[in-house]
Amino acid sequence: MVPLLAPAPVKLWSALARPTVLLADSDAGALEWMRRFLRHRGYTVATASGGVECLAQLRRCSAPVLVLDAGLAWGGADGVLAVLREDPALAHAPVILTSSAPERDAIRFGHAPVVCVLEKPVLPDDLLERIRMTERLVIWTRAGGQPRRTRTEPEDRP
């Protein structure tokens, strides 16, 4: 019997490697459980307990997904998001916002770079699902994907 030749292995490591996730929350307990939970699932995790520290970490991390508490101390989510929108070096970071008032904060912060808002206390499976969704969004965007345009005006419809 002649063995079949298998194709050469394809290096997919860069596509499969988990990104760095930056967790920014002023609640030390929340930071710790999210850090442990995500590290156990293969993510590299950086943490920040205030807005100034969050921005410093963002500048150090290569391409993080940011999980940002709406009530973050020392600069707050408002300040972090304002800098993200204005600084081209940081504009790459998609944000998952956590909030104890998600409806209010979805209106207040619900524009780029915020991709979703999670209600606090955050459930581990919800956090993981949103991070994975954000990973797919980042990969799709870097591959040249563009948001689909929808027709809303009646004259645009056939």
N, C-alpha and C positions, 0 to 999 in steps of 0.2 A: 504494500500500500504506500502511495506517495503522499506525504503530508501536504496539506493545502498551505499556500503562502498567504499569510495575513498581511494586510496593508500596514505600512509603517504607522506607529502610534502618532497621533496628532497632539500637539501640545495645546491643551485647553486651559492650562493653569490660570492664565491671566483672566480668562473669561469666567472661571469658576471661583477665583479667589474672592473672599468676602471683603467688602470695603471697610474702611474705618468708620465707626459710628461715634459721633461726638454727642454725649449726653450732657445737657445743661439744665440743671435743676437746683434750686436752693435747698431742697429737702434731701439731707444726707442719706436717709433711709431709702428713699426712692432711687437715688443715684446708685446706691450699693446693690439693690436687688436687680435693677436693670443691667448694671455692669456685669454682675455674675451670670445672669440669665443669657445675655448676648455672648459673653466670652465662652460659655459652655457650648454655644451653638456655632463657634468658629469665627466670631467677629473680633476684630481688633477694636478695643474700646478706649476712648479718651473721655475724661469727665471735666466738667467745670461747674462751679457753684455760684457764679455770678456772670453778669454780662461782659465785663472787661476781660475776665479770664476766658470766657467763651470765645471772644474775638481773637485773643492771643492763641488759643488752641486751634482755631480755624486756620490761622496763618501758618501754623506748624504742620497741620495734617495735610496729606496730599489731596484727597478728594472725598471728604467725609459726607455722610448723611448726618444731618443735625436733628436731634430730638430735643426740642426747645420748650421749656416750661413757660407758659404765658405770664406767670407771676414771678419770673426770675428777678433776683435782686441785683443791685449794682449795675445799672444800665438797662436792665429789663429786656423783655422780648422786643419792645418798641425800638429801643436803641440798637439791639443786635440786628433786627430786620432792616432798619434804616441803613446801617452800614453795609449789609449784604447787598442791598439794592444799588448803592452808590459806588461801591468798591469793585472794579472789574476783577481784581485778584480773588475776591471771595464770592463772586456771583454764581459760581458753579455749585454751591452747596444747596441741595434741596432740603427743605425743612418740614419735619413732622412736629406739629405744635401739640403740646399737651395742656389741657385746661380744665378747671373745675366748672367753667361756664362755657361749654363748647359752642353753643348757638351764638352767644354774644361775641365770642372771640373769633368765630368763623367769619362773621361780618367785619369785625375790627381788623383782623389780620389775614383774611382769606384771599390773598392775592400773592403772586409770585414773590418770593420763592417758596411760600407755604404750599405743600402738596396735599396735606390733609390735617384735620384736627381730631385728636383723640381725647375722650373724656377721662378725667382723673377721678378715682384711681384707675390707672391704666392696667388692663388685663394683659398678662404676658403674651398670650396667643394673638391678641389684637396688635400689640406692639410688633411682634415678629412678622405678622402678615403685612403691616404697613411698611416696614423696612424692606421686605422683599419686593413689594409693589414699587417702592421708590427705587430700588436697585434696577428693576426691569425698566423703569422710566428713564433712568440715567443711561443705561446701555442703549436703549432705543434712540434717545436723543443724540447720543454721541455717534450713532450709526447713521445719522442724518434724518431721523424721523421728525416730522412736523405735525403739530396738532391738526386734526381734520377740521376743515371749515364746514359749517352747517349753514344751510339756507334758512333764513327765518322770515324774510320778506315774502308776502304772497306773490308778487310779480316775478320772483325768482323761481317759483315752482313751475314745472312743466304743465 
